[in-house]
Amino acid sequence: MNFSGLVLLFIVYFSIAPEVPVIDQAYSKLSNSITVEWADVAGATSYQVIAQAGTLFFESTVTGSPGTVTGLQAATTYKITVRSINSAGKSQPSPPKWAKTVLAAASVTVESFSSDSVSVGWQPVPSAVLYSVSVMRSDGSGTRWNQNTTSLSLNFTSLDPGTIYTIKVHAWDANGIPGDDITYSQITRPAAPSDVQITFNSGALEATFFVAEADGLSNYTILLYGGDTSINCTLSVSPCTITSLQCGTEYVVSLLANNEAGSTLAPKTWSLLSVPCAPIGIAVVEDNPGNLTVSWSHGNLSDYYVVFVKSDDGFEVHCNTSQSPCYFPSECGFIYFMSVFAYNKAGQSPLGELLNYTTAPCCPSDITPAFVSGDTLEIVWSGVRGAEMYETKAVDGTTVILCNDTATVCALSGLQCNTQYNVTVFSYSENRGSNTSCASKYMKTAPCSPEIKNITTVDVSSFMVIWESDNDGAEYTVTARGENGLWNCTSSGTSCILGKLPCGSMHMVHVLASTSEGTSLPSYSVPLETAPCCPVNISVVQVTQSVTNVSWSIAVGAQTYTTMLESPKGQAKCHTLEDHCLLGCITCGTSYSVSLEAVSETGLVSQCTYHGYSSSACCPSGVKLYRLSNSGIRVTWRVSPGPENYTVNIYGSKGNFTCSPFPGVSYCDVTEIPCGDVYTVVVSPVSGGDTQISFCPKKNIFCDMLRKFSWNG
């Protein structure tokens, strides 16, 4: 290969590690780090700072001087070296420098034991020879206290109460180098409170406390000491209340001001006097009727007493005294309620024992029978004062009946009817017993119940009721109770007539006896059934010449019906459960009487007669047809007994034709009948009112197109 005239040029770049840096100084400002300063090295892009103490090795990479190594131990000497770094690598370590970390911060305890002092204490710091403590208000105002000491505690006084202070502490080594400092905030205890306002509620036995100087930064604790008990409550700006105080107790009140530092006790105490306790041992004695004596035992802290006596009608009196007892007037039949209250400067004692005393009850005076029957007297009266129970006593000369009840009513039962009793109502109370001076009153029971002996029929709607009774001067009322209402009759004897009872109904009849004392119990009821009613409507319709249909409306109380048509020629009769029946063997042209019997379930019968009925006229016999011409026929017949007038009716699809001959004539001619049809011919007698009979025999004829007639029948 020919390379003539070609020159190849190769350029090679080489990179070398930077120079070794030289440390200017190494020092410690914090107990866990050392800061190193050196001169920059040309070509170096970063630096590795290394701290070594024995086997402990720490390093940090930085971009330039100064550089700091952290994570070190306090008060420890380290060998410090620095290496410069670029892309070619690291330089050799710099000549070493020796540096020692400063002392660690002390472990400090800060407390305030009074309103003007703060106590600072700490644990010893290794290698420390001196400690510095500074104290100043957190808001920056006032004096700053600085103090050095070799001891492990200091007490700062003359501080402001309830104020937050900032406390800073650090240790010094033997070289006079300060270690890490530590800062605390501590509030001093509040100033001692000077006064408390106390409001006592004697009715609720509670006290409310208010501190006028409260500013909301501190709270206050009220301490009450009385006897063997202590009670407290806490307040700030708003007052606090202590409830459930004891009566008859004088409390000592102490006041504490509190904040997070602790409490400051007020330099003095206060006294709180509670109301006296309710008097005990209350007793009531009625030495003489109309006089009550109330006594009680003397209580602690009581200045005087008030005794209240209230009767159950609302009237109240009282007695004001410094000693027991008190005297009061009284009346019979009252319940008296007594209460005794003790008083002192704090107020009235709580309500104690409520005593009641009942005087002898009074007698009822308005005894009245509210209900009287043959064996019972219900007695009522107005309640009387003092009565807890009433005893009612009834005597008829031989028998004594008693009734005890708390109500003002008593039912004396099991008495004899129509008998007079001497009745007395005694009032009674558990404390006083029965008042036996009450007056009596005569009362009579109601008459005895009558006994129905018989009921006889007077007519279809009237019945005589007969009874038996031994009452004197009694008025009797007979009552028939049915579905349609009540029917009554009265009598002073032993019978009366019940009239106008409806037909077809069942009644229960009883008798009552009445006197001025009351009404007896009704007698035992006796059933009374009236005969069934006659049907209101009846209809007789002739079905054929010998059969008639009779129908009627349903009759009240009827179960079956017997219908009968009678004439001199005979009778037709049927017995049915229905409201209609067919009667055969009827003679035409005959007048019949119509009657019906309605029969009840128990067999009572009502005879019912209605207007007469006449059967229809008899149909003619021997009906014959004769051709008169191509379009006419003659109809002839034999006249039946009775009717004189007849009508001939011819019916066909091409027309209907009627012929009415003169009375007494037994034939009729019909002309101009169209042929080509079948015709029906009927000859019927005409009864009064031109009524035709619809059930006479029919004959059929045929007229063909040649005008010829033919017939059958």
Buried (B, 14 or more C-beta within 10 A) or exposed (E): EEEEEEEEEEEEEEEEBBBBBEBEEBBBEBBBBBBBBBEEBEBBEBBBBBBBBEEEEBEBEBEEBBBBBEEBEBBBBBBBBBBBBBEEEBBEBBEBBEBBBBBBBBEBEBBBEBBBBBBBBBEEBEBBEBBBBBBBBEEEEEEEBEEEEEEEEBEBEEBBBBBBBBBBBBBBBEEEBBBBEBEBEBBBBBBBBEEBEBEBBBEEBBBBBBBEEBEEEBBBBBBBBBEEEEBEBEBBEEBBBBEEBBBBBEBEBBBBBBBEBBBBBBEEBBEBBBBBBBBEEBEBEBEEEEEBBBBBEBBEBBEEBBBBBBBBEEEEEEBEEEEBBBEBEBBBBBBBBBBBBBBBEBBBBBEBEEBEBBBBBBBBEEBEBEEBBBBBBBBBBEBBBBBBBBBBBBBBEEEEBEBEEEEBBBBBEEBEBBBEBBBBBBBBBEEBEBBEEBEBEEBBBBBBBBEBEEBEEEEBBBBBBBBEBEBEEBBBBBBBBBEEEEBEBEBEEBBBBBEEBBBBBBBBBBBBBBBEBBBBBBBEBBEBBBBBBBBEEBEBEBEBBBBBBBBBEEBBBBBBBBBBBBBEEEBBEBEEEEBBBBBEEBBBBBEBBBBBBBBBEEEBBBEBEBEEBBBBBBBBEEBEBEBEEEBBBBBBBEBBEEBEBBBBBBBBEEEEBEBBBEEEEBBBBBEEBEBEBEBEBBBBBBBEEEEBBEBBBEBBBBBEEEEEBEBEE
